[in-house]
Amino acid sequence: MANNIGVKVPQLIMPKSGTDMTKWAVVACDQYTSQPEYWAKCEEIVGDAPSTLRLILPELYLDKEDEAERIEKINIEMEKYLNEGIVKNIGEGFMLVKRTVDGKTRTGLIMALDLECYDYSKGSSSLIRATEGTIVERIPPRLRIRQDAALELPHILVLIDDPERTVIEPLEAQYASKAPTYDFDLMQGGGHIKGIHINEKAAVDGVISALENLASQEAFEKKYGDKPLLLFAMGDGNHSFATAKANWEKVKATLTTDEEKASHNARYALVELENVHDDGIIFEPIHRILFNVDVSNTLAQLCGLLAAKNGGCKIYECACKEELDKTMSQIKTDSMHILPFSHEGGYGCFAVSEPSAQLAVGTLQNALDVLLKGEEYSSSTIDYVHGADVVYEISSRKSNLGFILPPMEKSELFPTVVYDGALPRKTFSMGEAHEKRYYLECKSIKN
């Protein structure tokens, strides 16, 4: 079914019958980047079994000495899995996915989206849009992984604004009694997942028709007025999607006919589509940790930067977490951004008055960006992590400094992107690390 909303019904590739799916599926590669013990445990669990662990590069290993060797091995494994029938094409269709973790259940739909409908540049008005700033410097190392790969495995989550629940939710009732394609527990606390292949023409056409209704100018203007149409908003994995776009531009330059450009597998990226109104979707904050810094000097510099870029800034030092909580409750006002931090010597917070950014994450990130450009921070690094407990644990080590950020309401996402453009990078996460998408379905990138 042809459509003008950038949706492609993909040919899905899955592991052969009898595969141990718990060993097959591993969490998104951009998680646990400061916790190598997590990935070591994955290796222990998987052993020699077929696994997506062999088809991805955990970002823990990006820019390491053996990166090229690891990427070459991934490409070899992909070809091996295809040639030896370890994975097989199950045909055209969507995959209806139900994931339960930590008592929350959310539903998604695996499909492919047209990269020609996506533009991550600042001020973009494309149909598929980034929700946060894209760091172009992060694309080349990820492109090294994708450019020669035979398969793609998505950890990308894309959101639609469907309060009437017209696209994904009707499929749940329609396919409640159908035998699942997979139904198993995910490793390392990932919860339970079930997938049902949706390949009946009426159901596929129904999804596309419902998305076309969401994308009608009349329906969009009722919500947002006279603004450029936004149908798909990136929820997780924006840099992976941007990398797919960069790869497609390289491939497209080698193609000579419009027919080739319209049908090439690299033009379409596999994603999981979810409704932002799904009760199981919770937006979690993404925290920051600085490594290899002089903590007291860094705090002083940040206080100065925050004061210069906003109405003012005051720093509070606390001996324990309880004292920090009490301090924040006493000083917090609606017109102020409170930025708590922790380090080896204790806790504290910045109280930023008259902030120039709408969100606390923007206030902090603006200052961190300037700070880390300083010559004295040339050997310092920053990581973006999930879970306050992880921040407190890692920042308690010598020369580390952690920052805790507040959550963003998910109802703010579409209006903010429509009216104000992309959010500050790493503003929110759809769940904590173990709740991220696990790799399951594959799609061919090459023709």
C-alpha positions as CSV (number, residue, x, y, z in Angstrom):
1,M,0.0,0.0,0.0
2,A,1.6,3.3,-1.1
3,N,1.4,6.1,1.4
4,N,2.8,9.6,1.9
5,I,3.6,9.3,5.6
6,G,7.0,7.6,5.3
7,V,5.9,4.2,6.5
8,K,7.4,1.0,5.0
9,V,6.1,-2.5,5.7
10,P,9.4,-4.3,6.3
11,Q,10.6,-7.8,5.5
12,L,11.4,-8.9,9.0
13,I,14.3,-11.3,9.8
14,M,14.2,-13.4,13.0
15,P,16.2,-16.2,14.6
16,K,15.3,-19.7,13.5
17,S,12.8,-21.8,15.5
18,G,14.4,-23.3,18.6
19,T,16.7,-20.4,19.3
20,D,17.1,-19.6,23.0
21,M,15.4,-16.1,22.8
22,T,16.6,-15.0,26.3
23,K,20.2,-15.4,25.0
24,W,19.3,-13.9,21.7
25,A,18.0,-10.5,22.9
26,V,20.4,-8.0,24.5
27,V,19.7,-4.5,25.6
28,A,20.4,-1.3,23.5
29,C,24.1,-0.8,22.9
30,D,24.2,2.7,24.4
31,Q,23.3,1.5,27.9
32,Y,25.7,0.7,30.8
33,T,28.6,2.5,29.1
34,S,30.2,3.2,32.5
35,Q,29.4,-0.3,33.8
36,P,31.6,-2.9,31.9
37,E,30.5,-5.6,34.4
38,Y,27.0,-5.5,32.9
39,W,28.3,-6.4,29.4
40,A,30.7,-9.0,31.0
41,K,27.6,-10.7,32.5
42,C,25.9,-10.7,29.1
43,E,28.9,-12.5,27.7
44,E,28.6,-15.1,30.5
45,I,24.9,-15.6,29.9
46,V,25.2,-15.9,26.1
47,G,28.2,-18.1,25.8
48,D,28.3,-19.7,22.3
49,A,24.6,-19.4,21.7
50,P,23.2,-17.3,18.7
51,S,22.7,-13.8,20.1
52,T,22.3,-10.2,19.0
53,L,25.3,-9.6,21.3
54,R,27.4,-10.8,18.3
55,L,25.7,-8.4,15.9
56,I,26.1,-5.1,17.8
57,L,28.9,-3.1,19.3
58,P,28.2,-2.0,22.9
59,E,29.2,1.7,23.0
60,L,31.5,0.9,25.9
61,Y,33.9,-0.2,23.2
62,L,33.6,2.8,20.9
63,D,36.9,4.4,20.0
64,K,38.9,1.7,21.8
65,E,42.0,0.2,20.2
66,D,40.2,-2.9,19.1
67,E,37.1,-1.2,17.7
68,A,37.9,-2.0,14.0
69,E,38.5,-5.6,14.9
70,R,35.2,-5.8,16.7
71,I,33.3,-4.2,13.8
72,E,34.9,-6.6,11.3
73,K,33.8,-9.5,13.5
74,I,30.3,-8.2,13.7
75,N,30.1,-8.1,9.9
76,I,31.4,-11.6,9.6
77,E,28.8,-12.9,12.2
78,M,26.0,-11.2,10.3
79,E,26.9,-13.0,7.1
80,K,27.3,-16.2,8.9
81,Y,23.9,-16.0,10.6
82,L,22.3,-15.3,7.2
83,N,24.3,-17.9,5.2
84,E,23.9,-20.7,7.8
85,G,20.1,-20.1,8.4
86,I,20.6,-19.0,12.0
87,V,18.2,-16.1,11.1
88,K,15.5,-16.3,8.4
89,N,13.2,-13.9,6.6
90,I,9.7,-14.4,8.0
91,G,8.1,-12.2,5.4
92,E,6.5,-8.7,5.1
93,G,4.6,-7.3,8.1
94,F,4.7,-5.4,11.3
95,M,5.5,-6.9,14.7
96,L,3.1,-6.1,17.6
97,V,5.3,-6.0,20.7
98,K,4.1,-6.1,24.4
99,R,6.8,-5.5,27.0
100,T,6.3,-5.7,30.8
101,V,9.0,-4.6,33.2
102,D,8.9,-3.3,36.8
103,G,5.1,-3.7,36.8
104,K,4.6,-1.5,33.7
105,T,3.4,-2.8,30.3
106,R,3.8,-0.9,27.1
107,T,2.8,-1.8,23.5
108,G,4.7,-1.0,20.3
109,L,4.7,-1.8,16.6
110,I,7.8,-2.6,14.6
111,M,7.9,-0.9,11.2
112,A,10.3,0.8,8.9
113,L,10.4,4.6,8.4
114,D,11.6,6.5,5.3
115,L,14.8,8.4,6.1
116,E,13.9,10.9,3.3
117,C,11.2,12.1,5.7
118,Y,13.7,12.9,8.5
119,D,15.9,15.9,9.1
120,Y,17.8,16.2,12.4
121,S,19.2,19.7,11.7
122,K,18.2,22.6,14.0
123,G,14.9,24.1,13.1
124,S,13.8,21.1,11.1
125,S,10.1,20.9,10.1
126,S,10.3,17.3,8.7
127,L,7.5,14.7,9.2
128,I,9.9,12.6,11.3
129,R,11.7,14.9,13.8
130,A,14.4,14.8,16.4
131,T,13.2,15.7,19.9
132,E,16.6,16.7,21.2
133,G,19.7,18.3,19.8
134,T,21.7,15.9,17.6
135,I,25.5,15.8,18.2
136,V,26.9,15.4,14.7
137,E,30.2,14.3,16.1
138,R,28.5,11.2,17.5
139,I,27.5,10.0,14.0
140,P,30.9,9.0,12.4
141,P,31.8,6.3,14.9
142,R,28.4,4.8,14.6
143,L,28.5,5.0,10.9
144,R,31.7,2.9,10.9
145,I,29.5,0.1,12.4
146,R,26.6,0.5,10.0
147,Q,28.2,1.2,6.6
148,D,29.3,-2.4,5.9
149,A,26.7,-4.2,7.9
150,A,24.3,-6.6,6.2
151,L,21.6,-6.3,8.9
152,E,20.2,-3.6,11.2
153,L,18.8,-4.2,14.6
154,P,16.7,-1.4,16.1
155,H,16.8,0.0,19.5
156,I,15.1,3.2,18.2
157,L,11.7,4.1,19.8
158,V,9.5,6.5,17.8
159,L,6.5,8.2,19.4
160,I,3.1,9.3,18.0
161,D,0.6,11.6,19.6
162,D,-2.5,9.5,19.5
163,P,-4.7,10.3,22.5
164,E,-7.7,8.4,20.9
165,R,-5.5,5.3,20.6
166,T,-6.4,4.6,17.0
167,V,-3.2,3.2,15.6
168,I,-1.6,0.5,17.8
169,E,-4.2,-0.3,20.5
170,P,-6.9,-1.8,18.1
171,L,-4.4,-4.5,17.1
172,E,-4.2,-5.7,20.7
173,A,-7.8,-6.8,20.8
174,Q,-7.8,-8.0,17.3
175,Y,-4.8,-10.3,17.8
176,A,-5.3,-11.2,21.5
177,S,-5.8,-14.9,20.7
178,K,-3.2,-15.3,18.0
179,A,-0.1,-17.5,18.8
180,P,2.9,-15.2,19.4
181,T,6.0,-15.2,17.3
182,Y,8.0,-15.0,20.5
183,D,7.1,-14.9,24.2
184,F,9.9,-15.0,26.8
185,D,11.8,-13.4,29.6
186,L,14.6,-10.9,28.8
187,M,18.0,-11.3,30.5
188,Q,19.4,-9.1,33.3
189,G,16.1,-7.7,34.7
190,G,14.6,-6.7,31.3
191,G,11.2,-8.1,32.2
192,H,9.0,-10.1,29.7
193,I,8.3,-9.5,26.0
194,K,5.8,-11.0,23.5
195,G,5.7,-10.3,19.8
196,I,3.0,-11.1,17.2
197,H,3.7,-10.9,13.5
198,I,1.0,-8.7,11.8
199,N,1.0,-9.6,8.1
200,E,-2.7,-9.6,7.1
201,K,-3.4,-7.0,4.5
202,A,-6.5,-5.6,6.2
203,A,-4.6,-5.0,9.5
204,V,-1.6,-3.5,7.8
205,D,-3.7,-1.2,5.7
206,G,-5.7,-0.2,8.9
207,V,-2.5,0.9,10.6
208,I,-1.4,3.0,7.7
209,S,-4.9,4.5,7.3
210,A,-5.0,5.4,11.0
211,L,-1.5,7.1,10.7
212,E,-2.7,9.0,7.7
213,N,-5.6,10.3,9.7
214,L,-3.3,11.5,12.4
215,A,-1.2,13.2,9.7
216,S,-4.1,15.1,8.2
217,Q,-3.5,18.8,8.3
218,E,-7.0,19.4,9.7
219,A,-6.4,17.0,12.6
220,F,-3.0,18.5,13.3
221,E,-4.1,22.1,13.2
222,K,-6.9,21.3,15.8
223,K,-4.1,20.4,18.2
224,Y,-1.3,22.8,17.3
225,G,-2.6,25.5,14.9
226,D,-0.7,26.5,11.8
227,K,2.5,24.7,12.4
228,P,4.6,22.2,10.2
229,L,3.2,18.7,10.5
230,L,5.0,16.5,13.0
231,L,3.8,12.8,12.9
232,F,6.8,10.9,14.3
233,A,8.9,12.2,17.2
234,M,12.1,10.4,18.2
235,G,11.7,8.9,21.7
236,D,15.0,6.9,22.0
237,G,17.9,6.2,19.7
238,N,18.0,9.6,17.8
239,H,21.7,9.2,17.1
240,S,21.1,5.7,15.7
241,F,18.4,7.1,13.4
242,A,20.7,10.0,12.4
243,T,23.4,7.4,11.6
244,A,21.0,5.5,9.4
245,K,20.2,8.8,7.6
246,A,23.9,9.5,7.1
247,N,24.4,6.0,5.7
248,W,21.5,6.3,3.4
249,E,22.9,9.6,2.0
250,K,26.2,7.8,1.2
251,V,24.3,4.8,-0.4
252,K,22.0,7.1,-2.4
253,A,24.9,8.9,-4.0
254,T,25.9,5.6,-5.6
255,L,22.5,4.9,-7.1
256,T,21.6,6.0,-10.6
257,T,17.9,5.5,-11.1
258,D,14.8,6.8,-9.2
259,E,13.6,3.2,-8.9
260,E,16.8,2.2,-7.1
261,K,16.5,5.2,-4.8
262,A,12.9,4.4,-4.0
263,S,13.3,0.8,-3.1
264,H,16.8,0.4,-1.6
265,N,16.7,-1.2,1.8
266,A,19.1,1.4,3.3
267,R,16.5,4.1,2.7
268,Y,14.3,2.7,5.5
269,A,15.2,2.2,9.1
270,L,13.6,-0.3,11.4
271,V,12.0,1.3,14.6
272,E,9.5,0.5,17.3
273,L,6.5,2.8,17.2
274,E,4.8,3.7,20.5
275,N,2.0,6.0,21.5
276,V,3.2,8.7,23.9
277,H,-0.2,8.2,25.7
278,D,0.5,4.6,26.5
279,D,0.1,4.2,30.3
280,G,3.3,2.1,30.3
281,I,5.5,4.8,29.0
282,I,7.3,6.8,31.7
283,F,9.8,9.5,31.0
284,E,12.9,9.2,33.2
285,P,15.5,11.9,33.6
286,I,19.0,11.4,32.2
287,H,21.7,12.4,34.7
288,R,25.3,13.5,34.2
289,I,28.6,12.4,35.6
290,L,31.9,14.2,35.0
291,F,35.1,12.1,35.3
292,N,38.6,13.1,36.1
293,V,37.9,16.6,37.4
294,D,39.1,18.7,40.3
295,V,35.8,18.7,42.1
296,S,36.1,21.9,44.2
297,N,37.5,23.9,41.3
298,T,34.8,22.5,38.9
299,L,32.0,23.4,41.3
300,A,33.4,27.0,41.6
301,Q,33.7,27.4,37.9
302,L,30.2,26.0,37.3
303,C,28.7,28.3,39.8
304,G,30.3,31.3,38.0
305,L,29.0,30.0,34.6
306,L,25.5,29.5,35.9
307,A,25.5,33.0,37.4
308,A,26.7,34.6,34.2
309,K,24.2,32.8,32.0
310,N,21.2,33.3,34.2
311,G,20.0,35.7,36.8
312,G,22.3,34.4,39.5
313,C,23.5,31.3,41.2
314,K,24.2,30.2,44.8
315,I,25.9,27.0,45.9
316,Y,24.9,24.9,48.9
317,E,27.3,22.2,50.3
318,C,25.8,19.4,52.4
319,A,27.3,16.6,54.4
320,C,24.7,14.0,53.6
321,K,21.8,13.1,51.4
322,E,19.2,13.9,54.1
323,E,20.7,17.4,54.6
324,L,20.6,18.0,50.8
325,D,16.9,17.0,50.6
326,K,16.1,19.3,53.4
327,T,18.1,22.2,51.9
328,M,16.4,21.8,48.5
329,S,12.9,21.7,50.0
330,Q,13.7,25.0,51.9
331,I,15.1,27.0,48.9
332,K,13.0,25.7,46.0
333,T,10.7,28.1,44.2
334,D,8.9,27.9,40.9
335,S,11.1,30.6,39.4
336,M,14.4,28.8,40.3
337,H,16.2,25.7,39.0
338,I,17.7,23.5,41.6
339,L,20.6,21.4,40.4
340,P,21.7,18.8,43.0
341,F,25.2,17.2,42.8
342,S,27.2,14.6,44.6
343,H,30.9,13.7,44.9
344,E,33.4,11.8,47.0
345,G,33.3,14.5,49.7
346,G,29.5,14.8,50.0
347,Y,26.5,16.5,48.4
348,G,25.2,19.9,47.4
349,C,23.2,21.8,44.9
350,F,23.2,25.0,42.8
351,A,20.2,27.3,43.2
352,V,19.9,29.1,39.8
353,S,17.6,32.2,39.9
354,E,15.9,33.6,36.8
355,P,17.1,30.7,34.5
356,S,17.3,31.5,30.8
357,A,16.4,28.0,29.8
358,Q,12.9,26.5,30.1
359,L,14.1,23.2,31.7
360,A,16.7,22.5,34.4
361,V,18.5,20.2,32.0
362,G,19.1,23.1,29.6
363,T,20.4,25.3,32.4
364,L,22.9,22.7,33.5
365,Q,23.9,21.5,30.0
366,N,24.6,25.0,28.8
367,A,27.1,25.5,31.6
368,L,28.7,22.1,31.2
369,D,29.2,22.6,27.4
370,V,31.2,25.8,28.1
371,L,33.1,24.2,31.0
372,L,34.3,21.2,29.1
373,K,35.7,23.3,26.3
374,G,38.3,24.6,28.8
375,E,41.9,23.5,28.3
376,E,42.1,22.1,31.8
377,Y,39.3,19.7,31.0
378,S,41.0,18.2,28.0
379,S,41.3,14.8,29.8
380,S,37.9,15.0,31.5
381,T,34.9,13.2,30.1
382,I,31.1,13.2,30.6
383,D,28.7,10.3,30.7
384,Y,24.9,10.3,30.6
385,V,23.4,7.7,32.9
386,H,20.1,6.4,34.2
387,G,19.2,6.0,37.8
388,A,20.0,8.3,40.7
389,D,21.5,5.3,42.6
390,V,24.0,4.8,39.8
391,V,25.0,8.5,39.9
392,Y,25.5,8.4,43.7
393,E,27.6,5.2,43.5
394,I,29.9,6.3,40.6
395,S,30.2,9.9,41.8
396,S,31.4,8.7,45.2
397,R,34.7,7.8,43.6
398,K,37.7,10.1,43.5
399,S,37.6,12.9,40.9
400,N,34.1,12.2,39.8
401,L,31.2,14.7,40.0
402,G,27.5,13.6,39.4
403,F,24.4,15.7,38.8
404,I,20.8,14.6,39.3
405,L,18.1,16.0,37.1
406,P,14.3,16.1,37.4
407,P,12.0,14.2,35.1
408,M,10.1,15.8,32.2
409,E,6.3,15.3,31.8
410,K,5.7,13.2,28.7
411,S,2.6,15.4,27.9
412,E,5.1,18.2,27.3
413,L,7.0,16.5,24.5
414,F,4.9,17.1,21.3
415,P,3.9,20.6,22.2
416,T,7.4,21.6,23.1
417,V,8.9,20.2,19.9
418,V,6.1,21.7,17.7
419,Y,6.3,25.2,19.2
420,D,9.9,25.5,20.4
421,G,11.9,22.9,18.4
422,A,14.3,20.3,19.8
423,L,14.9,19.9,23.5
424,P,18.4,20.1,25.0
425,R,20.2,16.8,24.3
426,K,19.7,14.0,26.8
427,T,16.7,15.6,28.3
428,F,14.6,12.5,28.9
429,S,14.7,8.7,28.6
430,M,11.8,6.3,28.1
431,G,12.6,4.3,31.2
432,E,15.8,3.4,32.9
433,A,18.6,1.3,31.4
434,H,17.1,-2.1,32.0
435,E,13.7,-0.9,30.5
436,K,15.3,0.1,27.1
437,R,14.5,-1.8,24.0
438,Y,16.2,-5.1,23.5
439,Y,17.4,-6.2,20.1
440,L,15.1,-8.8,18.5
441,E,14.0,-8.2,15.0
442,C,16.4,-7.5,12.1
443,K,16.1,-6.1,8.6
444,S,18.4,-6.1,5.6
445,I,20.3,-2.9,4.9
446,K,21.8,-4.0,1.6
447,N,19.8,-4.9,-1.5
